[in-house]
Amino acid sequence: MVPKESTPLHAYALLALALLAVSSAGAVLQQMGEVPPLLRASWRMQGTSLVLLPGFAYQWFRMDRSSISRNDWLLMLASSVFLAMHFGSWIWSLDNTSLVHSLLFVTSHPLVVVALMPILGNSARKGHIVGALVGFAGAAITLGDVSGGDGVTLMGDMAAFFGAVTVVGYLFIGRHLRSEREIPVFVYAFPVTLLAGIFLAASSMGIEGTSMSNAIPEQSAIGWAEAAWIPWIAYLSLGPGLCGHTVINTVLKWISPIIVSITLLFEPVIGGLIGWLWTGELDLGMWTLVGGPLMLYGAIMVTLEEGRDEGSGEVHS
């Protein structure tokens, strides 16, 4: 863990900027409702991969490429599938439940990790179990607002939760390839992001009826390249993508991963406020006001328990 006295003040300012950037993605994506959700997710991945390309080229030509094994490439392929399912299900949830509910459920992945511990052969300690029970109890309470007139639906919440489940696979593979296999960040992130975009585009063509050549941008796999949509995708790629996730990995040089992880759990709070400032509307039912903080507290408890064993690491989102 990085000693507190060695942490420069600007590192915390960068972390705050990163939190603000990643938290804004939900509100922006929700306002792009004319674009089908899987296509919207594909556009997001395509734009981000373009931003990652220069870093990939730089690291690719400087590294020993023989160090990447066939198994590493297969794991990257699996990671891209998990990433595609994460973004596809989460962005679908933005169209089918409230912004706050979508963000609460999609950021509940620490609770999912605890539930998967027996399957992964890991032992859950008391802190894990108590945190997970508190978090899942909070989730159950928030569901009291389903069909309550605030735009909250069970299917939307479940889609967001599926996004949390699938991102766990992405996180685990990323941690293995980045920390244990020491694959450079852009060499890992670019192909995974690009493949996720391709998978989402293919899914959109099969499910949403989009195509490569459609004259209507909102029905084209590359419709984001139209002038009307370029600013939206540019922001998502440079804001949440570069200033968000890349800066998060940068501040880990100075700030403990446990502090970074807990900070990012406040995305539903910041994201909800951004949505309110943008639209002037904030859908918070009575049960969400009770259960939402419990979900957040439970996730923080689990993250703190994990921090007992992890003095260093990397956050991937």
DOPAGU-918744 format. One record per residue (C-alpha): residue in three letters; x, y, z; residue number from 1. Coordinates in steps of 0.1 Angstrom, whole numbers, always signed. Layout:
BEGIN
<pt aa="Ala" xx="X" yy="Y" zz="Z" i="NUM"/>
...
END
This chain:
BEGIN
<pt aa="Met" xx="+0" yy="+0" zz="+0" i="1"/>
<pt aa="Val" xx="+13" yy="+35" zz="-8" i="2"/>
<pt aa="Pro" xx="+22" yy="+54" zz="+23" i="3"/>
<pt aa="Lys" xx="-2" yy="+83" zz="+29" i="4"/>
<pt aa="Glu" xx="+26" yy="+109" zz="+32" i="5"/>
<pt aa="Ser" xx="+39" yy="+99" zz="-3" i="6"/>
<pt aa="Thr" xx="+6" yy="+106" zz="-20" i="7"/>
<pt aa="Pro" xx="+8" yy="+139" zz="-39" i="8"/>
<pt aa="Leu" xx="-23" yy="+162" zz="-36" i="9"/>
<pt aa="His" xx="-28" yy="+162" zz="-74" i="10"/>
<pt aa="Ala" xx="-34" yy="+124" zz="-73" i="11"/>
<pt aa="Tyr" xx="-66" yy="+129" zz="-54" i="12"/>
<pt aa="Ala" xx="-77" yy="+156" zz="-78" i="13"/>
<pt aa="Leu" xx="-71" yy="+132" zz="-107" i="14"/>
<pt aa="Leu" xx="-91" yy="+105" zz="-89" i="15"/>
<pt aa="Ala" xx="-120" yy="+130" zz="-84" i="16"/>
<pt aa="Leu" xx="-118" yy="+138" zz="-121" i="17"/>
<pt aa="Ala" xx="-118" yy="+101" zz="-130" i="18"/>
<pt aa="Leu" xx="-149" yy="+95" zz="-108" i="19"/>
<pt aa="Leu" xx="-167" yy="+124" zz="-124" i="20"/>
<pt aa="Ala" xx="-158" yy="+112" zz="-159" i="21"/>
<pt aa="Val" xx="-169" yy="+76" zz="-154" i="22"/>
<pt aa="Ser" xx="-201" yy="+86" zz="-135" i="23"/>
<pt aa="Ser" xx="-212" yy="+108" zz="-164" i="24"/>
<pt aa="Ala" xx="-214" yy="+79" zz="-189" i="25"/>
<pt aa="Gly" xx="-248" yy="+66" zz="-178" i="26"/>
<pt aa="Ala" xx="-265" yy="+100" zz="-182" i="27"/>
<pt aa="Val" xx="-249" yy="+106" zz="-216" i="28"/>
<pt aa="Leu" xx="-258" yy="+71" zz="-229" i="29"/>
<pt aa="Gln" xx="-293" yy="+74" zz="-216" i="30"/>
<pt aa="Gln" xx="-298" yy="+106" zz="-236" i="31"/>
<pt aa="Met" xx="-288" yy="+87" zz="-268" i="32"/>
<pt aa="Gly" xx="-321" yy="+68" zz="-267" i="33"/>
<pt aa="Glu" xx="-327" yy="+70" zz="-305" i="34"/>
<pt aa="Val" xx="-299" yy="+45" zz="-309" i="35"/>
<pt aa="Pro" xx="-307" yy="+9" zz="-301" i="36"/>
<pt aa="Pro" xx="-289" yy="-2" zz="-269" i="37"/>
<pt aa="Leu" xx="-266" yy="-29" zz="-284" i="38"/>
<pt aa="Leu" xx="-257" yy="-6" zz="-312" i="39"/>
<pt aa="Arg" xx="-250" yy="+22" zz="-287" i="40"/>
<pt aa="Ala" xx="-227" yy="-1" zz="-268" i="41"/>
<pt aa="Ser" xx="-209" yy="-11" zz="-300" i="42"/>
<pt aa="Trp" xx="-204" yy="+26" zz="-308" i="43"/>
<pt aa="Arg" xx="-190" yy="+31" zz="-273" i="44"/>
<pt aa="Met" xx="-165" yy="+3" zz="-278" i="45"/>
<pt aa="Gln" xx="-155" yy="+13" zz="-313" i="46"/>
<pt aa="Gly" xx="-148" yy="+49" zz="-302" i="47"/>
<pt aa="Thr" xx="-128" yy="+38" zz="-272" i="48"/>
<pt aa="Ser" xx="-107" yy="+13" zz="-293" i="49"/>
<pt aa="Leu" xx="-97" yy="+42" zz="-316" i="50"/>
<pt aa="Val" xx="-85" yy="+62" zz="-286" i="51"/>
<pt aa="Leu" xx="-65" yy="+31" zz="-274" i="52"/>
<pt aa="Leu" xx="-50" yy="+24" zz="-308" i="53"/>
<pt aa="Pro" xx="-20" yy="+48" zz="-306" i="54"/>
<pt aa="Gly" xx="-10" yy="+34" zz="-272" i="55"/>
<pt aa="Phe" xx="-14" yy="-2" zz="-285" i="56"/>
<pt aa="Ala" xx="+9" yy="+5" zz="-315" i="57"/>
<pt aa="Tyr" xx="+35" yy="+21" zz="-293" i="58"/>
<pt aa="Gln" xx="+36" yy="-7" zz="-268" i="59"/>
<pt aa="Trp" xx="+32" yy="-35" zz="-294" i="60"/>
<pt aa="Phe" xx="+63" yy="-25" zz="-313" i="61"/>
<pt aa="Arg" xx="+84" yy="-20" zz="-282" i="62"/>
<pt aa="Met" xx="+76" yy="-53" zz="-264" i="63"/>
<pt aa="Asp" xx="+87" yy="-89" zz="-268" i="64"/>
<pt aa="Arg" xx="+57" yy="-101" zz="-287" i="65"/>
<pt aa="Ser" xx="+67" yy="-138" zz="-282" i="66"/>
<pt aa="Ser" xx="+59" yy="-134" zz="-245" i="67"/>
<pt aa="Ile" xx="+22" yy="-135" zz="-253" i="68"/>
<pt aa="Ser" xx="+11" yy="-171" zz="-254" i="69"/>
<pt aa="Arg" xx="-19" yy="-187" zz="-273" i="70"/>
<pt aa="Asn" xx="-36" yy="-190" zz="-239" i="71"/>
<pt aa="Asp" xx="-32" yy="-153" zz="-233" i="72"/>
<pt aa="Trp" xx="-49" yy="-145" zz="-266" i="73"/>
<pt aa="Leu" xx="-77" yy="-169" zz="-258" i="74"/>
<pt aa="Leu" xx="-82" yy="-152" zz="-224" i="75"/>
<pt aa="Met" xx="-83" yy="-118" zz="-242" i="76"/>
<pt aa="Leu" xx="-110" yy="-132" zz="-264" i="77"/>
<pt aa="Ala" xx="-130" yy="-144" zz="-234" i="78"/>
<pt aa="Ser" xx="-125" yy="-110" zz="-217" i="79"/>
<pt aa="Ser" xx="-139" yy="-93" zz="-248" i="80"/>
<pt aa="Val" xx="-170" yy="-115" zz="-246" i="81"/>
<pt aa="Phe" xx="-175" yy="-106" zz="-210" i="82"/>
<pt aa="Leu" xx="-170" yy="-69" zz="-217" i="83"/>
<pt aa="Ala" xx="-195" yy="-70" zz="-246" i="84"/>
<pt aa="Met" xx="-221" yy="-86" zz="-224" i="85"/>
<pt aa="His" xx="-214" yy="-61" zz="-196" i="86"/>
<pt aa="Phe" xx="-219" yy="-30" zz="-218" i="87"/>
<pt aa="Gly" xx="-247" yy="-45" zz="-238" i="88"/>
<pt aa="Ser" xx="-268" yy="-55" zz="-208" i="89"/>
<pt aa="Trp" xx="-260" yy="-23" zz="-188" i="90"/>
<pt aa="Ile" xx="-269" yy="+1" zz="-217" i="91"/>
<pt aa="Trp" xx="-301" yy="-19" zz="-223" i="92"/>
<pt aa="Ser" xx="-309" yy="-14" zz="-186" i="93"/>
<pt aa="Leu" xx="-306" yy="+24" zz="-190" i="94"/>
<pt aa="Asp" xx="-336" yy="+23" zz="-214" i="95"/>
<pt aa="Asn" xx="-356" yy="+0" zz="-191" i="96"/>
<pt aa="Thr" xx="-351" yy="+13" zz="-155" i="97"/>
<pt aa="Ser" xx="-341" yy="+45" zz="-138" i="98"/>
<pt aa="Leu" xx="-306" yy="+59" zz="-140" i="99"/>
<pt aa="Val" xx="-300" yy="+55" zz="-103" i="100"/>
<pt aa="His" xx="-312" yy="+19" zz="-103" i="101"/>
<pt aa="Ser" xx="-291" yy="+10" zz="-133" i="102"/>
<pt aa="Leu" xx="-260" yy="+24" zz="-117" i="103"/>
<pt aa="Leu" xx="-267" yy="+8" zz="-83" i="104"/>
<pt aa="Phe" xx="-271" yy="-26" zz="-98" i="105"/>
<pt aa="Val" xx="-242" yy="-25" zz="-123" i="106"/>
<pt aa="Thr" xx="-217" yy="-14" zz="-96" i="107"/>
<pt aa="Ser" xx="-227" yy="-42" zz="-73" i="108"/>
<pt aa="His" xx="-200" yy="-65" zz="-86" i="109"/>
<pt aa="Pro" xx="-182" yy="-67" zz="-52" i="110"/>
<pt aa="Leu" xx="-213" yy="-86" zz="-40" i="111"/>
<pt aa="Val" xx="-212" yy="-109" zz="-70" i="112"/>
<pt aa="Val" xx="-175" yy="-117" zz="-62" i="113"/>
<pt aa="Val" xx="-185" yy="-130" zz="-28" i="114"/>
<pt aa="Ala" xx="-214" yy="-151" zz="-42" i="115"/>
<pt aa="Leu" xx="-189" yy="-167" zz="-66" i="116"/>
<pt aa="Met" xx="-162" yy="-174" zz="-40" i="117"/>
<pt aa="Pro" xx="-174" yy="-210" zz="-33" i="118"/>
<pt aa="Ile" xx="-174" yy="-217" zz="-70" i="119"/>
<pt aa="Leu" xx="-139" yy="-203" zz="-75" i="120"/>
<pt aa="Gly" xx="-126" yy="-223" zz="-45" i="121"/>
<pt aa="Asn" xx="-120" yy="-192" zz="-23" i="122"/>
<pt aa="Ser" xx="-130" yy="-189" zz="+13" i="123"/>
<pt aa="Ala" xx="-153" yy="-161" zz="+23" i="124"/>
<pt aa="Arg" xx="-145" yy="-145" zz="+56" i="125"/>
<pt aa="Lys" xx="-171" yy="-129" zz="+80" i="126"/>
<pt aa="Gly" xx="-165" yy="-95" zz="+65" i="127"/>
<pt aa="His" xx="-173" yy="-108" zz="+30" i="128"/>
<pt aa="Ile" xx="-205" yy="-126" zz="+41" i="129"/>
<pt aa="Val" xx="-218" yy="-97" zz="+63" i="130"/>
<pt aa="Gly" xx="-211" yy="-72" zz="+35" i="131"/>
<pt aa="Ala" xx="-228" yy="-94" zz="+9" i="132"/>
<pt aa="Leu" xx="-258" yy="-99" zz="+31" i="133"/>
<pt aa="Val" xx="-262" yy="-62" zz="+37" i="134"/>
<pt aa="Gly" xx="-257" yy="-54" zz="+0" i="135"/>
<pt aa="Phe" xx="-282" yy="-80" zz="-12" i="136"/>
<pt aa="Ala" xx="-307" yy="-70" zz="+14" i="137"/>
<pt aa="Gly" xx="-304" yy="-35" zz="+2" i="138"/>
<pt aa="Ala" xx="-309" yy="-47" zz="-34" i="139"/>
<pt aa="Ala" xx="-341" yy="-65" zz="-24" i="140"/>
<pt aa="Ile" xx="-354" yy="-34" zz="-6" i="141"/>
<pt aa="Thr" xx="-348" yy="-12" zz="-37" i="142"/>
<pt aa="Leu" xx="-370" yy="-36" zz="-57" i="143"/>
<pt aa="Gly" xx="-399" yy="-23" zz="-37" i="144"/>
<pt aa="Asp" xx="-399" yy="+6" zz="-62" i="145"/>
<pt aa="Val" xx="-405" yy="-16" zz="-92" i="146"/>
<pt aa="Ser" xx="-435" yy="-4" zz="-112" i="147"/>
<pt aa="Gly" xx="-439" yy="+24" zz="-88" i="148"/>
<pt aa="Gly" xx="-441" yy="+52" zz="-114" i="149"/>
<pt aa="Asp" xx="-404" yy="+61" zz="-113" i="150"/>
<pt aa="Gly" xx="-394" yy="+42" zz="-144" i="151"/>
<pt aa="Val" xx="-380" yy="+13" zz="-123" i="152"/>
<pt aa="Thr" xx="-386" yy="-22" zz="-138" i="153"/>
<pt aa="Leu" xx="-376" yy="-56" zz="-126" i="154"/>
<pt aa="Met" xx="-362" yy="-65" zz="-161" i="155"/>
<pt aa="Gly" xx="-342" yy="-33" zz="-162" i="156"/>
<pt aa="Asp" xx="-327" yy="-39" zz="-128" i="157"/>
<pt aa="Met" xx="-319" yy="-75" zz="-136" i="158"/>
<pt aa="Ala" xx="-302" yy="-65" zz="-168" i="159"/>
<pt aa="Ala" xx="-280" yy="-40" zz="-149" i="160"/>
<pt aa="Phe" xx="-272" yy="-67" zz="-123" i="161"/>
<pt aa="Phe" xx="-262" yy="-91" zz="-152" i="162"/>
<pt aa="Gly" xx="-238" yy="-63" zz="-163" i="163"/>
<pt aa="Ala" xx="-223" yy="-66" zz="-128" i="164"/>
<pt aa="Val" xx="-220" yy="-104" zz="-131" i="165"/>
<pt aa="Thr" xx="-203" yy="-103" zz="-165" i="166"/>
<pt aa="Val" xx="-179" yy="-75" zz="-156" i="167"/>
<pt aa="Val" xx="-165" yy="-98" zz="-129" i="168"/>
<pt aa="Gly" xx="-152" yy="-122" zz="-156" i="169"/>
<pt aa="Tyr" xx="-136" yy="-92" zz="-174" i="170"/>
<pt aa="Leu" xx="-120" yy="-80" zz="-141" i="171"/>
<pt aa="Phe" xx="-106" yy="-114" zz="-132" i="172"/>
<pt aa="Ile" xx="-91" yy="-120" zz="-166" i="173"/>
<pt aa="Gly" xx="-77" yy="-85" zz="-168" i="174"/>
<pt aa="Arg" xx="-61" yy="-88" zz="-133" i="175"/>
<pt aa="His" xx="-45" yy="-121" zz="-144" i="176"/>
<pt aa="Leu" xx="-31" yy="-109" zz="-177" i="177"/>
<pt aa="Arg" xx="-20" yy="-75" zz="-164" i="178"/>
<pt aa="Ser" xx="-6" yy="-85" zz="-130" i="179"/>
<pt aa="Glu" xx="+6" yy="-121" zz="-134" i="180"/>
<pt aa="Arg" xx="+13" yy="-122" zz="-172" i="181"/>
<pt aa="Glu" xx="+25" yy="-85" zz="-172" i="182"/>
<pt aa="Ile" xx="+9" yy="-77" zz="-205" i="183"/>
<pt aa="Pro" xx="+11" yy="-40" zz="-212" i="184"/>
<pt aa="Val" xx="-22" yy="-21" zz="-206" i="185"/>
<pt aa="Phe" xx="-28" yy="-10" zz="-241" i="186"/>
<pt aa="Val" xx="-18" yy="-43" zz="-256" i="187"/>
<pt aa="Tyr" xx="-45" yy="-59" zz="-234" i="188"/>
<pt aa="Ala" xx="-71" yy="-32" zz="-236" i="189"/>
<pt aa="Phe" xx="-72" yy="-24" zz="-274" i="190"/>
<pt aa="Pro" xx="-79" yy="-59" zz="-288" i="191"/>
<pt aa="Val" xx="-104" yy="-66" zz="-260" i="192"/>
<pt aa="Thr" xx="-123" yy="-34" zz="-265" i="193"/>
<pt aa="Leu" xx="-122" yy="-37" zz="-303" i="194"/>
<pt aa="Leu" xx="-135" yy="-73" zz="-303" i="195"/>
<pt aa="Ala" xx="-162" yy="-63" zz="-278" i="196"/>
<pt aa="Gly" xx="-173" yy="-36" zz="-303" i="197"/>
<pt aa="Ile" xx="-174" yy="-62" zz="-331" i="198"/>
<pt aa="Phe" xx="-194" yy="-87" zz="-311" i="199"/>
<pt aa="Leu" xx="-219" yy="-60" zz="-301" i="200"/>
<pt aa="Ala" xx="-222" yy="-48" zz="-337" i="201"/>
<pt aa="Ala" xx="-229" yy="-84" zz="-348" i="202"/>
<pt aa="Ser" xx="-254" yy="-88" zz="-320" i="203"/>
<pt aa="Ser" xx="-271" yy="-55" zz="-330" i="204"/>
<pt aa="Met" xx="-274" yy="-67" zz="-366" i="205"/>
<pt aa="Gly" xx="-290" yy="-100" zz="-355" i="206"/>
<pt aa="Ile" xx="-313" yy="-86" zz="-328" i="207"/>
<pt aa="Glu" xx="-319" yy="-50" zz="-336" i="208"/>
<pt aa="Gly" xx="-319" yy="-52" zz="-374" i="209"/>
<pt aa="Thr" xx="-290" yy="-28" zz="-379" i="210"/>
<pt aa="Ser" xx="-266" yy="-31" zz="-409" i="211"/>
<pt aa="Met" xx="-232" yy="-18" zz="-420" i="212"/>
<pt aa="Ser" xx="-246" yy="+3" zz="-449" i="213"/>
<pt aa="Asn" xx="-279" yy="+17" zz="-436" i="214"/>
<pt aa="Ala" xx="-283" yy="+53" zz="-447" i="215"/>
<pt aa="Ile" xx="-300" yy="+61" zz="-413" i="216"/>
<pt aa="Pro" xx="-271" yy="+66" zz="-388" i="217"/>
<pt aa="Glu" xx="-292" yy="+52" zz="-359" i="218"/>
<pt aa="Gln" xx="-295" yy="+19" zz="-378" i="219"/>
<pt aa="Ser" xx="-259" yy="+16" zz="-390" i="220"/>
<pt aa="Ala" xx="-230" yy="-2" zz="-373" i="221"/>
<pt aa="Ile" xx="-208" yy="+27" zz="-380" i="222"/>
<pt aa="Gly" xx="-234" yy="+54" zz="-377" i="223"/>
<pt aa="Trp" xx="-214" yy="+71" zz="-350" i="224"/>
<pt aa="Ala" xx="-191" yy="+85" zz="-377" i="225"/>
<pt aa="Glu" xx="-220" yy="+109" zz="-388" i="226"/>
<pt aa="Ala" xx="-215" yy="+145" zz="-378" i="227"/>
<pt aa="Ala" xx="-244" yy="+144" zz="-354" i="228"/>
<pt aa="Trp" xx="-230" yy="+116" zz="-333" i="229"/>
<pt aa="Ile" xx="-193" yy="+122" zz="-334" i="230"/>
<pt aa="Pro" xx="-194" yy="+146" zz="-304" i="231"/>
<pt aa="Trp" xx="-213" yy="+121" zz="-283" i="232"/>
<pt aa="Ile" xx="-189" yy="+92" zz="-290" i="233"/>
<pt aa="Ala" xx="-159" yy="+115" zz="-288" i="234"/>
<pt aa="Tyr" xx="-170" yy="+125" zz="-253" i="235"/>
<pt aa="Leu" xx="-176" yy="+89" zz="-242" i="236"/>
<pt aa="Ser" xx="-143" yy="+78" zz="-255" i="237"/>
<pt aa="Leu" xx="-122" yy="+107" zz="-242" i="238"/>
<pt aa="Gly" xx="-142" yy="+114" zz="-211" i="239"/>
<pt aa="Pro" xx="-152" yy="+81" zz="-193" i="240"/>
<pt aa="Gly" xx="-128" yy="+61" zz="-215" i="241"/>
<pt aa="Leu" xx="-95" yy="+81" zz="-214" i="242"/>
<pt aa="Cys" xx="-100" yy="+106" zz="-185" i="243"/>
<pt aa="Gly" xx="-119" yy="+80" zz="-165" i="244"/>
<pt aa="His" xx="-104" yy="+45" zz="-168" i="245"/>
<pt aa="Thr" xx="-69" yy="+55" zz="-180" i="246"/>
<pt aa="Val" xx="-65" yy="+81" zz="-152" i="247"/>
<pt aa="Ile" xx="-78" yy="+55" zz="-127" i="248"/>
<pt aa="Asn" xx="-49" yy="+32" zz="-136" i="249"/>
<pt aa="Thr" xx="-25" yy="+62" zz="-135" i="250"/>
<pt aa="Val" xx="-34" yy="+72" zz="-99" i="251"/>
<pt aa="Leu" xx="-28" yy="+37" zz="-87" i="252"/>
<pt aa="Lys" xx="+9" yy="+47" zz="-87" i="253"/>
<pt aa="Trp" xx="+2" yy="+69" zz="-57" i="254"/>
<pt aa="Ile" xx="-31" yy="+59" zz="-42" i="255"/>
<pt aa="Ser" xx="-40" yy="+25" zz="-27" i="256"/>
<pt aa="Pro" xx="-62" yy="+3" zz="-49" i="257"/>
<pt aa="Ile" xx="-86" yy="-2" zz="-20" i="258"/>
<pt aa="Ile" xx="-92" yy="+36" zz="-18" i="259"/>
<pt aa="Val" xx="-96" yy="+38" zz="-55" i="260"/>
<pt aa="Ser" xx="-121" yy="+9" zz="-55" i="261"/>
<pt aa="Ile" xx="-142" yy="+24" zz="-28" i="262"/>
<pt aa="Thr" xx="-142" yy="+58" zz="-44" i="263"/>
<pt aa="Leu" xx="-155" yy="+43" zz="-76" i="264"/>
<pt aa="Leu" xx="-184" yy="+27" zz="-57" i="265"/>
<pt aa="Phe" xx="-199" yy="+62" zz="-54" i="266"/>
<pt aa="Glu" xx="-206" yy="+62" zz="-92" i="267"/>
<pt aa="Pro" xx="-244" yy="+58" zz="-86" i="268"/>
<pt aa="Val" xx="-245" yy="+89" zz="-64" i="269"/>
<pt aa="Ile" xx="-224" yy="+111" zz="-87" i="270"/>
<pt aa="Gly" xx="-241" yy="+96" zz="-118" i="271"/>
<pt aa="Gly" xx="-275" yy="+103" zz="-104" i="272"/>
<pt aa="Leu" xx="-266" yy="+139" zz="-96" i="273"/>
<pt aa="Ile" xx="-253" yy="+144" zz="-131" i="274"/>
<pt aa="Gly" xx="-285" yy="+130" zz="-146" i="275"/>
<pt aa="Trp" xx="-305" yy="+153" zz="-124" i="276"/>
<pt aa="Leu" xx="-284" yy="+184" zz="-134" i="277"/>
<pt aa="Trp" xx="-289" yy="+174" zz="-171" i="278"/>
<pt aa="Thr" xx="-326" yy="+166" zz="-171" i="279"/>
<pt aa="Gly" xx="-339" yy="+183" zz="-140" i="280"/>
<pt aa="Glu" xx="-354" yy="+149" zz="-130" i="281"/>
<pt aa="Leu" xx="-343" yy="+126" zz="-103" i="282"/>
<pt aa="Asp" xx="-363" yy="+94" zz="-98" i="283"/>
<pt aa="Leu" xx="-357" yy="+82" zz="-63" i="284"/>
<pt aa="Gly" xx="-385" yy="+62" zz="-47" i="285"/>
<pt aa="Met" xx="-388" yy="+56" zz="-10" i="286"/>
<pt aa="Trp" xx="-375" yy="+20" zz="-12" i="287"/>
<pt aa="Thr" xx="-345" yy="+32" zz="-32" i="288"/>
<pt aa="Leu" xx="-336" yy="+58" zz="-6" i="289"/>
<pt aa="Val" xx="-336" yy="+30" zz="+20" i="290"/>
<pt aa="Gly" xx="-320" yy="+1" zz="+0" i="291"/>
<pt aa="Gly" xx="-296" yy="+21" zz="-21" i="292"/>
<pt aa="Pro" xx="-273" yy="+32" zz="+8" i="293"/>
<pt aa="Leu" xx="-274" yy="-4" zz="+21" i="294"/>
<pt aa="Met" xx="-262" yy="-17" zz="-13" i="295"/>
<pt aa="Leu" xx="-234" yy="+8" zz="-13" i="296"/>
<pt aa="Tyr" xx="-224" yy="+1" zz="+23" i="297"/>
<pt aa="Gly" xx="-224" yy="-36" zz="+17" i="298"/>
<pt aa="Ala" xx="-202" yy="-32" zz="-14" i="299"/>
<pt aa="Ile" xx="-178" yy="-10" zz="+7" i="300"/>
<pt aa="Met" xx="-176" yy="-36" zz="+34" i="301"/>
<pt aa="Val" xx="-167" yy="-63" zz="+9" i="302"/>
<pt aa="Thr" xx="-141" yy="-41" zz="-7" i="303"/>
<pt aa="Leu" xx="-125" yy="-33" zz="+26" i="304"/>
<pt aa="Glu" xx="-124" yy="-70" zz="+35" i="305"/>
<pt aa="Glu" xx="-107" yy="-77" zz="+2" i="306"/>
<pt aa="Gly" xx="-82" yy="-48" zz="+9" i="307"/>
<pt aa="Arg" xx="-69" yy="-68" zz="+40" i="308"/>
<pt aa="Asp" xx="-52" yy="-91" zz="+16" i="309"/>
<pt aa="Glu" xx="-43" yy="-68" zz="-13" i="310"/>
<pt aa="Gly" xx="-17" yy="-42" zz="-7" i="311"/>
<pt aa="Ser" xx="-13" yy="-35" zz="-44" i="312"/>
<pt aa="Gly" xx="-32" yy="-41" zz="-76" i="313"/>
<pt aa="Glu" xx="-49" yy="-25" zz="-106" i="314"/>
<pt aa="Val" xx="-85" yy="-14" zz="-113" i="315"/>
<pt aa="His" xx="-100" yy="-22" zz="-146" i="316"/>
<pt aa="Ser" xx="-134" yy="-9" zz="-156" i="317"/>
END
